[in-house]
């Protein structure tokens, strides 16, 4: 059996893994690449596998870095069923068309510039219509049931505790009378998160493909989160500014509402503070959350039984229309504005940053992971001047972060999840993480659990066998990843390294590394 890593390799976006059993080929997730330009360019490239050759697709959850290229996959020939949980299906029905709309708008803006410059026009990766068409292929599965998807493949979805409907994927495959079990964690959540249940513990697998977003970090005690949030609210309101919160429409926005509800019940939240959810996507996602109470944890269920909905507040206001959103730009203080996108790369949040970043009395509160190269990451890392909608904006607002809102398990959580295996896996593949954190997590797994750990590169293929050894894939006709694609990957790695070197003093070692990479590219092109 072969597995090909076509995304989320040494980066946190673009999850896409293809499994070939010999008789069946299927994929896990098909996400959008986000972050630096050289990473986002992959969204416009070929998949590295013929979409028509994929029999079915399984989605772990509805974040755009896991489902954002599904419409493109369908547009380019994939016609099989798309399996996921019911909440994932419903969340995808609002997230993917929204992604298509954003791409149409971005392309329209770029094409205006290209026309003036006499350059060739470009097309969006996919459109709203493409996204709506792909939704026809969705089929939801019940959690915790083993279901046969093909004569050689069975699957069971388990709760991942990351967002509403997020799943760990257990897969049983057979090839040449030999069976293998794979587990894809998707994104694993923290223990004791509000609203969603804790991640399911898995007892056995031959191989595990595991996320590593916070592989080198440790979250603080969850109970401190609401106290820190309360302090930031009070300090910002005392200064007379706005509290701007870039938040993912799914899960993060609902977690914030949950904490605001808790502060209100405790008498800590001033009822005169206006709270706005300025994101049609977040509004629709919140409604989906309200409908699927069967996925709530015990604490949220108890709140409902007591007549208090954890996502509702008397001073909460929704601004679904563009006109209502624009009106928020004139508000100078005493407001909390929660808007998307969570990494500040698109959507209405950019307008709120444009009107508040330059104001010392306002606060920008980041509550989620910011991928390398995103506007949010650049602000957190201290850039004093950023460009938003073609205009330079000085960063004078107070910049705060609360890592405790992360929907990802930290290093301790990931290790503890692996420790629950009663039958140790033969190998662990680390994906969905930045390289430094992955290396640290890999070493921790080797030292504490004595398991073989692999950190695949983009487009790597491995042969998985019942033996205790993972074999690199050998080239074969029809399945070979083209040398041009490999060279393109090497070129992007080299360009990234050059960007780093230009920011520091070069050494003889730097030159040796550069020459070595250039020789590898030359060999790949021969």
C-alpha positions as CSV (number, residue, x, y, z in Angstrom):
1,X,0.0,0.0,0.0
2,X,1.3,3.5,-0.9
3,X,0.6,6.8,0.8
4,X,1.4,10.1,-1.0
5,X,1.8,13.3,1.0
6,X,0.4,16.1,-1.2
7,X,-0.1,18.8,1.4
8,X,0.4,19.8,5.1
9,X,4.0,18.7,4.9
10,X,6.4,20.9,7.0
11,X,3.6,23.5,6.9
12,X,0.1,23.7,8.6
13,X,-2.1,24.1,5.5
14,X,-3.1,22.2,2.4
15,X,-3.9,18.8,4.0
16,X,-4.2,16.2,1.2
17,X,-3.1,12.6,1.5
18,X,-3.7,9.9,-1.1
19,X,-3.8,6.2,-0.2
20,X,-3.5,3.5,-2.9
21,X,-4.2,-0.1,-1.8
22,X,-3.6,-1.5,-5.3
23,X,-7.3,-2.0,-6.0
24,X,-8.6,1.3,-4.5
25,X,-7.3,4.8,-4.5
26,X,-8.8,7.3,-2.0
27,X,-7.8,10.6,-0.3
28,X,-8.0,12.1,3.1
29,X,-8.8,15.8,3.1
30,X,-8.2,18.3,0.3
31,X,-7.3,21.6,1.8
32,X,-6.3,25.1,0.7
33,X,-2.7,26.2,1.0
34,X,-2.3,29.4,3.1
35,X,0.7,31.5,4.2
36,X,3.7,32.7,2.1
37,X,3.3,33.3,-1.6
38,X,5.4,30.3,-2.6
39,X,3.1,28.0,-0.5
40,X,-0.1,29.6,-1.8
41,X,1.1,29.1,-5.4
42,X,0.5,25.4,-4.9
43,X,-3.2,26.1,-5.0
44,X,-2.9,26.9,-8.8
45,X,-0.7,23.9,-9.6
46,X,-1.7,20.3,-10.5
47,X,-2.6,18.0,-7.6
48,X,0.3,15.6,-8.2
49,X,-2.4,12.9,-8.8
50,X,-5.1,12.5,-11.4
51,X,-8.4,13.6,-9.7
52,X,-10.3,11.1,-11.9
53,X,-8.3,8.2,-10.5
54,X,-9.5,8.9,-6.9
55,X,-12.4,6.6,-5.9
56,X,-13.6,8.5,-2.9
57,X,-12.6,11.3,-0.4
58,X,-12.8,11.4,3.4
59,X,-12.8,14.7,5.2
60,X,-11.7,15.0,8.8
61,X,-13.3,18.4,9.5
62,X,-14.5,21.6,7.9
63,X,-11.6,24.0,8.3
64,X,-10.6,25.5,5.0
65,X,-7.1,24.1,5.1
66,X,-8.7,20.7,5.1
67,X,-11.6,21.2,2.6
68,X,-10.6,24.3,0.6
69,X,-9.6,22.6,-2.6
70,X,-12.4,20.1,-2.7
71,X,-14.3,22.1,-5.4
72,X,-11.1,22.3,-7.5
73,X,-10.7,18.5,-7.2
74,X,-14.2,18.0,-8.4
75,X,-13.8,20.6,-11.1
76,X,-10.8,18.7,-12.5
77,X,-12.5,15.3,-12.7
78,X,-13.1,13.8,-9.2
79,X,-16.6,12.4,-9.3
80,X,-16.7,10.0,-6.3
81,X,-18.5,10.4,-3.0
82,X,-17.1,12.7,-0.3
83,X,-17.6,11.2,3.2
84,X,-17.6,13.1,6.5
85,X,-19.6,13.8,9.6
86,X,-23.0,15.6,9.4
87,X,-21.7,18.8,11.0
88,X,-18.8,18.8,8.6
89,X,-21.1,18.5,5.6
90,X,-23.3,21.4,6.9
91,X,-20.3,23.6,7.7
92,X,-18.7,22.8,4.3
93,X,-21.9,24.0,2.6
94,X,-21.2,27.5,3.9
95,X,-17.4,27.5,4.0
96,X,-16.7,26.3,0.5
97,X,-19.0,28.8,-1.4
98,X,-17.6,31.5,0.8
99,X,-14.0,30.5,-0.2
100,X,-15.1,30.5,-3.9
101,X,-16.5,34.0,-3.5
102,X,-13.3,35.3,-1.9
103,X,-11.3,33.8,-4.7
104,X,-13.5,35.4,-7.3
105,X,-13.1,38.8,-5.6
106,X,-9.4,38.5,-5.3
107,X,-9.0,37.5,-9.0
108,X,-11.3,40.3,-10.1
109,X,-9.1,42.8,-8.1
110,X,-5.9,41.4,-9.6
111,X,-7.3,41.4,-13.1
112,X,-8.1,45.1,-12.9
113,X,-4.4,45.7,-12.3
114,X,-3.4,43.2,-15.0
115,X,-5.6,44.9,-17.6
116,X,-4.0,48.3,-16.9
117,X,-0.6,46.7,-17.1
118,X,-1.4,44.8,-20.3
119,X,-0.7,41.5,-18.6
120,X,-2.6,38.2,-19.2
121,X,-5.7,37.7,-17.1
122,X,-6.1,34.9,-14.5
123,X,-9.0,32.7,-13.4
124,X,-10.0,31.8,-9.9
125,X,-9.0,28.4,-8.5
126,X,-12.8,27.8,-8.4
127,X,-16.0,29.8,-8.2
128,X,-19.0,29.8,-6.0
129,X,-20.8,27.7,-8.6
130,X,-18.0,25.1,-8.5
131,X,-18.3,24.9,-4.8
132,X,-22.0,24.5,-4.8
133,X,-21.7,21.8,-7.5
134,X,-19.2,19.8,-5.4
135,X,-21.6,19.7,-2.5
136,X,-23.7,17.3,-4.4
137,X,-21.1,14.6,-3.8
138,X,-21.1,14.9,0.0
139,X,-22.4,11.9,2.1
140,X,-22.4,12.0,5.9
141,X,-21.4,9.1,8.1
142,X,-22.4,8.3,11.7
143,X,-19.6,8.5,14.2
144,X,-18.2,5.3,15.8
145,X,-19.7,2.9,13.1
146,X,-17.4,0.7,11.0
147,X,-18.5,1.1,7.4
148,X,-17.2,-0.6,4.2
149,X,-16.5,2.0,1.6
150,X,-14.9,-0.4,-0.9
151,X,-14.2,-4.1,-1.0
152,X,-10.7,-3.6,0.5
153,X,-11.4,-0.5,2.7
154,X,-13.4,0.0,5.9
155,X,-13.6,3.2,7.9
156,X,-14.7,4.5,11.2
157,X,-15.0,8.2,12.2
158,X,-14.2,9.1,15.8
159,X,-14.6,12.4,17.6
160,X,-11.3,14.4,17.4
161,X,-12.4,17.1,19.8
162,X,-11.1,19.9,17.6
163,X,-14.2,21.6,16.2
164,X,-17.8,20.6,15.9
165,X,-17.9,17.4,13.8
166,X,-14.2,17.0,13.6
167,X,-13.1,13.4,13.2
168,X,-10.2,11.0,13.6
169,X,-10.2,8.5,10.7
170,X,-9.6,4.8,11.4
171,X,-9.0,2.9,8.2
172,X,-8.7,-0.9,7.6
173,X,-7.3,-1.9,4.3
174,X,-6.5,-5.3,2.6
175,X,-4.0,-6.0,-0.1
176,X,-2.7,-9.4,-1.3
177,X,-4.4,-11.0,1.7
178,X,-2.6,-8.7,4.1
179,X,-4.4,-6.2,6.3
180,X,-3.2,-2.8,7.6
181,X,-4.8,-0.3,9.8
182,X,-4.1,3.4,9.3
183,X,-5.2,6.3,11.6
184,X,-5.4,9.9,10.4
185,X,-5.8,12.2,13.4
186,X,-7.0,15.2,11.4
187,X,-6.6,18.0,13.9
188,X,-6.6,16.8,17.5
189,X,-8.3,19.0,20.1
190,X,-7.4,19.9,23.7
191,X,-9.0,18.1,26.7
192,X,-11.7,20.0,28.5
193,X,-12.5,22.4,25.7
194,X,-15.9,24.1,25.9
195,X,-18.8,22.9,23.8
196,X,-17.0,20.0,22.0
197,X,-16.2,16.6,23.5
198,X,-12.7,15.4,24.2
199,X,-10.7,13.5,21.5
200,X,-11.4,9.8,21.3
201,X,-8.5,7.6,22.4
202,X,-7.4,5.0,19.8
203,X,-5.9,1.7,21.0
204,X,-4.2,0.3,18.0
205,X,-2.9,1.1,14.5
206,X,-0.1,0.0,12.1
207,X,0.6,3.5,11.1
208,X,-0.5,6.9,12.3
209,X,-0.6,10.2,10.3
210,X,-0.6,12.8,13.0
211,X,-0.9,16.5,13.2
212,X,1.8,18.5,14.9
213,X,0.7,22.1,14.9
214,X,1.8,22.8,18.5
215,X,4.4,20.1,18.6
216,X,6.9,22.3,20.4
217,X,4.5,24.2,22.6
218,X,2.7,23.7,25.9
219,X,-0.6,25.4,26.6
220,X,-1.1,27.1,29.9
221,X,-3.9,26.0,32.3
222,X,-7.2,26.4,30.4
223,X,-8.8,28.1,33.4
224,X,-6.6,31.1,33.0
225,X,-8.1,31.9,29.6
226,X,-11.2,33.6,30.8
227,X,-9.4,35.7,33.4
228,X,-6.9,36.9,30.8
229,X,-9.7,37.7,28.3
230,X,-11.6,39.6,31.0
231,X,-8.6,41.7,31.8
232,X,-8.0,42.6,28.1
233,X,-11.7,43.6,27.7
234,X,-11.5,45.9,30.8
235,X,-8.2,47.5,29.8
236,X,-9.4,48.2,26.2
237,X,-12.7,49.7,27.3
238,X,-10.9,51.9,29.9
239,X,-8.7,53.3,27.1
240,X,-11.8,54.2,25.1
241,X,-11.0,51.9,22.1
242,X,-12.4,48.9,20.4
243,X,-11.4,45.3,20.9
244,X,-10.9,43.7,17.5
245,X,-10.7,39.9,17.4
246,X,-9.7,38.1,14.2
247,X,-11.4,34.7,14.7
248,X,-12.0,31.7,12.6
249,X,-15.7,31.5,11.8
250,X,-15.9,27.9,12.9
251,X,-15.2,27.0,16.6
252,X,-13.0,30.0,17.6
253,X,-15.9,32.4,17.3
254,X,-18.1,30.1,19.2
255,X,-15.5,29.6,21.9
256,X,-15.3,33.4,22.3
257,X,-19.1,33.6,22.6
258,X,-19.0,30.9,25.3
259,X,-16.5,32.8,27.4
260,X,-18.4,36.1,27.0
261,X,-21.5,34.2,28.2
262,X,-19.5,33.0,31.2
263,X,-18.3,36.5,32.0
264,X,-21.8,37.9,31.7
265,X,-23.2,35.2,34.0
266,X,-20.5,36.1,36.5
267,X,-21.3,39.8,36.4
268,X,-17.9,40.6,35.0
269,X,-19.0,41.8,31.5
270,X,-20.4,45.3,31.3
271,X,-23.9,44.9,29.6
272,X,-23.3,48.3,27.9
273,X,-20.5,46.9,25.8
274,X,-21.7,46.2,22.2
275,X,-20.6,42.8,20.9
276,X,-20.7,42.3,17.1
277,X,-20.2,39.1,15.1
278,X,-19.3,40.7,11.8
279,X,-19.0,37.7,9.5
280,X,-21.9,36.1,7.6
281,X,-19.9,32.9,7.7
282,X,-19.5,33.0,11.5
283,X,-23.2,33.8,11.9
284,X,-24.2,30.8,9.8
285,X,-21.7,28.6,11.6
286,X,-23.0,29.6,15.0
287,X,-26.5,28.6,13.8
288,X,-25.2,25.2,12.8
289,X,-23.5,24.9,16.3
290,X,-26.8,25.7,17.9
291,X,-28.6,23.0,16.0
292,X,-26.2,20.1,16.8
293,X,-26.4,19.9,20.5
294,X,-25.8,16.1,20.3
295,X,-22.1,16.9,19.7
296,X,-21.9,19.1,22.9
297,X,-19.9,18.0,25.9
298,X,-21.4,17.5,29.3
299,X,-20.8,21.0,30.6
300,X,-22.5,22.7,27.6
301,X,-25.4,20.2,27.8
302,X,-25.8,21.0,31.5
303,X,-26.0,24.8,30.7
304,X,-28.8,24.1,28.2
305,X,-30.7,22.0,30.8
306,X,-30.5,25.0,33.1
307,X,-32.0,27.3,30.5
308,X,-28.9,29.1,29.5
309,X,-27.6,28.7,25.9
310,X,-23.8,28.9,25.9
311,X,-23.7,30.9,22.6
312,X,-26.3,33.6,23.3
313,X,-25.9,37.0,25.0
314,X,-28.4,39.9,25.4
315,X,-25.9,42.4,24.0
316,X,-24.8,40.3,21.0
317,X,-25.5,41.7,17.6
318,X,-25.1,40.1,14.1
319,X,-24.1,42.2,11.1
320,X,-24.8,39.9,8.1
321,X,-25.0,42.6,5.4
322,X,-22.1,44.6,3.9
323,X,-23.9,47.9,4.8
324,X,-24.1,46.9,8.5
325,X,-20.4,45.9,8.4
326,X,-19.4,49.2,7.0
327,X,-21.2,51.1,9.7
328,X,-19.0,49.5,12.3
329,X,-16.0,51.4,10.9
330,X,-17.4,54.6,12.4
331,X,-17.5,53.1,16.0
332,X,-14.7,54.5,18.0
333,X,-15.0,52.6,21.3
334,X,-16.8,50.5,23.8
335,X,-17.2,47.6,21.3
336,X,-16.0,44.1,20.8
337,X,-15.9,43.2,17.1
338,X,-15.3,39.6,16.2
339,X,-14.6,39.0,12.5
340,X,-13.0,36.7,10.0
341,X,-10.7,35.6,8.5
342,X,-8.8,34.3,11.6
343,X,-5.4,34.9,9.9
344,X,-6.3,38.3,8.6
345,X,-5.6,37.3,5.0
346,X,-9.1,38.0,3.6
347,X,-12.6,39.0,4.6
348,X,-14.1,41.8,6.7
349,X,-11.4,41.7,9.4
350,X,-9.1,43.6,7.1
351,X,-11.4,46.6,7.1
352,X,-11.5,46.6,10.9
353,X,-7.7,46.4,11.1
354,X,-7.5,49.2,8.7
355,X,-9.7,51.4,10.9
356,X,-8.2,50.3,14.3
357,X,-4.6,49.3,13.9
358,X,-3.3,52.9,13.9
359,X,-5.3,53.7,17.1
360,X,-3.3,53.3,20.4
361,X,-6.5,53.1,22.4
362,X,-7.7,50.0,20.5
363,X,-6.5,46.4,21.0
364,X,-6.1,43.6,18.4
365,X,-6.5,40.3,20.2
366,X,-5.3,37.1,18.4
367,X,-6.8,33.9,19.6
368,X,-5.7,31.4,16.9
369,X,-2.7,30.1,15.1
370,X,-1.2,32.5,12.5
371,X,0.5,30.7,9.7
372,X,3.9,31.9,8.4
373,X,3.6,34.8,5.9
374,X,0.0,35.7,6.9
375,X,-0.9,39.3,7.8
376,X,-1.8,38.1,11.3
377,X,1.6,36.5,11.8
378,X,3.4,39.6,10.6
379,X,1.5,41.8,13.0
380,X,2.2,39.4,15.9
381,X,5.9,39.3,15.0
382,X,6.1,43.1,15.4
383,X,5.8,44.7,12.0
384,X,5.2,48.4,12.5
385,X,3.8,49.2,9.0
386,X,1.5,46.8,7.1
387,X,-0.3,47.1,3.8
388,X,-4.0,46.6,3.8
389,X,-6.1,47.0,0.6
390,X,-3.1,48.7,-1.1
391,X,-2.7,51.3,1.7
392,X,0.0,51.4,4.4
393,X,-1.3,51.3,8.0
394,X,0.9,52.0,11.0
395,X,0.6,49.5,13.8
396,X,0.0,51.5,17.0
397,X,-2.8,49.5,18.6
398,X,-1.9,47.1,21.5
399,X,-1.3,43.6,20.1
400,X,-2.3,40.8,22.4
401,X,-2.5,37.0,22.1
402,X,-4.2,34.3,24.1
403,X,-2.9,30.9,23.0
404,X,-5.3,29.1,25.3
405,X,-8.0,29.4,22.6
406,X,-6.1,27.0,20.4
407,X,-8.3,24.1,19.1
408,X,-5.1,22.0,18.8
409,X,-3.6,19.7,21.4
410,X,-0.1,20.9,22.6
411,X,2.9,18.7,22.8
412,X,1.8,17.1,26.0
413,X,-1.7,16.4,24.6
414,X,-0.3,14.8,21.4
415,X,2.1,12.6,23.4
416,X,-0.6,11.6,25.9
417,X,-2.9,10.7,23.0
418,X,-0.2,8.4,21.5
419,X,0.5,6.9,24.9
420,X,-3.1,5.5,24.9
421,X,-2.2,2.9,22.2
422,X,-2.2,-0.5,23.7
423,X,-0.6,-1.8,20.5
424,X,2.2,0.6,19.5
425,X,2.1,1.7,15.8
426,X,4.9,0.7,13.5
427,X,5.5,4.3,12.5
428,X,4.2,7.8,13.0
429,X,4.1,10.4,10.2
430,X,4.1,14.0,11.4
431,X,2.1,16.4,9.2
432,X,0.3,19.7,9.6
433,X,3.1,21.5,11.5
434,X,6.0,23.8,11.0
435,X,9.3,22.0,10.6
436,X,11.0,23.2,13.8
437,X,8.1,22.1,16.0
438,X,7.9,18.8,14.1
439,X,11.5,18.0,14.8
440,X,11.1,18.7,18.5
441,X,7.9,16.6,18.7
442,X,9.5,13.8,16.7
443,X,12.5,13.6,19.2
444,X,10.1,13.6,22.1
445,X,8.1,10.7,20.6
446,X,11.3,8.8,20.0
447,X,12.6,9.3,23.5
448,X,9.4,8.8,25.4
449,X,7.6,6.2,23.3
450,X,10.4,4.7,21.3
451,X,8.4,4.8,18.1
452,X,9.8,5.4,14.6
453,X,8.9,8.9,13.4
454,X,8.9,10.3,9.9
455,X,8.5,13.9,8.7
456,X,7.5,13.7,5.0
457,X,8.3,16.3,2.4
458,X,5.8,17.7,-0.1
459,X,4.9,15.0,-2.6
460,X,6.8,12.2,-0.8
461,X,5.5,8.7,-1.3
462,X,6.0,5.7,1.1
463,X,5.2,2.1,0.8
464,X,3.5,0.7,3.9
465,X,3.8,-2.9,4.7
466,X,2.9,-5.2,7.6
467,X,6.6,-5.3,8.5
468,X,8.2,-2.9,11.0
469,X,9.8,-0.9,8.3
470,X,8.5,1.9,6.1
471,X,9.9,1.7,2.6
472,X,10.4,4.7,0.3
473,X,8.3,4.4,-2.9
474,X,10.2,3.3,-6.0
475,X,9.2,4.9,-9.3
476,X,6.7,3.2,-11.6
477,X,4.9,4.1,-14.7
478,X,1.6,5.8,-14.2
479,X,2.3,6.7,-10.6
480,X,5.6,8.5,-10.9
481,X,5.6,12.0,-9.6
482,X,7.2,14.0,-12.4
483,X,10.7,15.3,-12.1
484,X,9.5,18.7,-13.0
485,X,7.3,18.8,-9.9
486,X,10.1,17.6,-7.7
487,X,12.4,20.3,-9.2
488,X,9.7,22.9,-8.6
489,X,9.6,21.8,-4.9
490,X,13.4,22.1,-4.6
491,X,13.2,25.5,-6.3
492,X,10.7,26.8,-3.8
493,X,12.8,25.5,-0.9
494,X,15.8,27.2,-2.3
495,X,14.0,30.5,-2.8
496,X,12.7,30.4,0.8
497,X,16.3,29.8,2.0
498,X,17.6,32.7,-0.1
499,X,15.0,35.0,1.5
500,X,16.3,34.0,4.9
501,X,19.9,34.5,3.9
502,X,19.3,38.0,2.6
503,X,18.2,39.0,6.1
504,X,21.5,37.8,7.7
505,X,25.2,37.7,7.2
506,X,26.3,34.9,4.8
507,X,28.9,32.4,5.9
508,X,30.9,29.8,4.1
509,X,28.4,27.2,5.4
510,X,25.6,29.2,3.8
511,X,27.3,29.1,0.5
512,X,27.9,25.4,0.7
513,X,24.2,24.8,1.5
514,X,23.2,26.9,-1.5
515,X,25.5,25.1,-3.9
516,X,24.2,21.7,-2.7
517,X,20.6,22.7,-3.3
518,X,21.4,24.0,-6.8
519,X,23.1,20.8,-7.6
520,X,20.0,18.8,-6.5
521,X,17.8,20.9,-8.7
522,X,20.1,20.3,-11.6
523,X,20.1,16.5,-11.0
524,X,16.3,16.5,-10.8
525,X,15.9,18.2,-14.1
526,X,18.2,15.8,-16.0
